[in-house]
């Protein structure tokens, strides 16, 4: 039996091979903590300067387009 097999348990606790298997709650918690830690790292990472420049260019383009559309209505 592999470690993965040991971490998989039938939801009803039976050994029936045809039942749907789920991860052991402790394994789920460990995976959840790891995923949260990785997500937090990504969310808190600084935005690269290249992206900031691109966002500024996009915002300027949108402002010009919005200004042009309001000028056309007058």
ChimeraX attribute file (.defattr): number of C-alpha atoms within 10 A of each C-alpha:
attribute: neighborCount
match mode: 1-to-1
recipient: residues
	/A:1	5
	/A:2	6
	/A:3	7
	/A:4	11
	/A:5	10
	/A:6	10
	/A:7	15
	/A:8	15
	/A:9	18
	/A:10	16
	/A:11	13
	/A:12	11
	/A:13	9
	/A:14	9
	/A:15	11
	/A:16	10
	/A:17	8
	/A:18	7
	/A:19	13
	/A:20	11
	/A:21	17
	/A:22	13
	/A:23	16
	/A:24	15
	/A:25	12
	/A:26	10
	/A:27	13
	/A:28	13
	/A:29	12
	/A:30	11
	/A:31	12
	/A:32	12
	/A:33	12
	/A:34	12
	/A:35	12
	/A:36	12
	/A:37	12
	/A:38	11
	/A:39	12
	/A:40	11
	/A:41	11
	/A:42	11
	/A:43	10
	/A:44	8
	/A:45	9
	/A:46	8
	/A:47	10
	/A:48	8
	/A:49	9
	/A:50	8
	/A:51	10
	/A:52	11
	/A:53	11
	/A:54	11
	/A:55	12
	/A:56	11
	/A:57	12
	/A:58	12
	/A:59	12
	/A:60	12
	/A:61	12
	/A:62	12
	/A:63	12
	/A:64	11
	/A:65	12
	/A:66	11
	/A:67	11
	/A:68	11
	/A:69	11
	/A:70	9
	/A:71	9
	/A:72	7
	/A:73	6
	/A:74	5
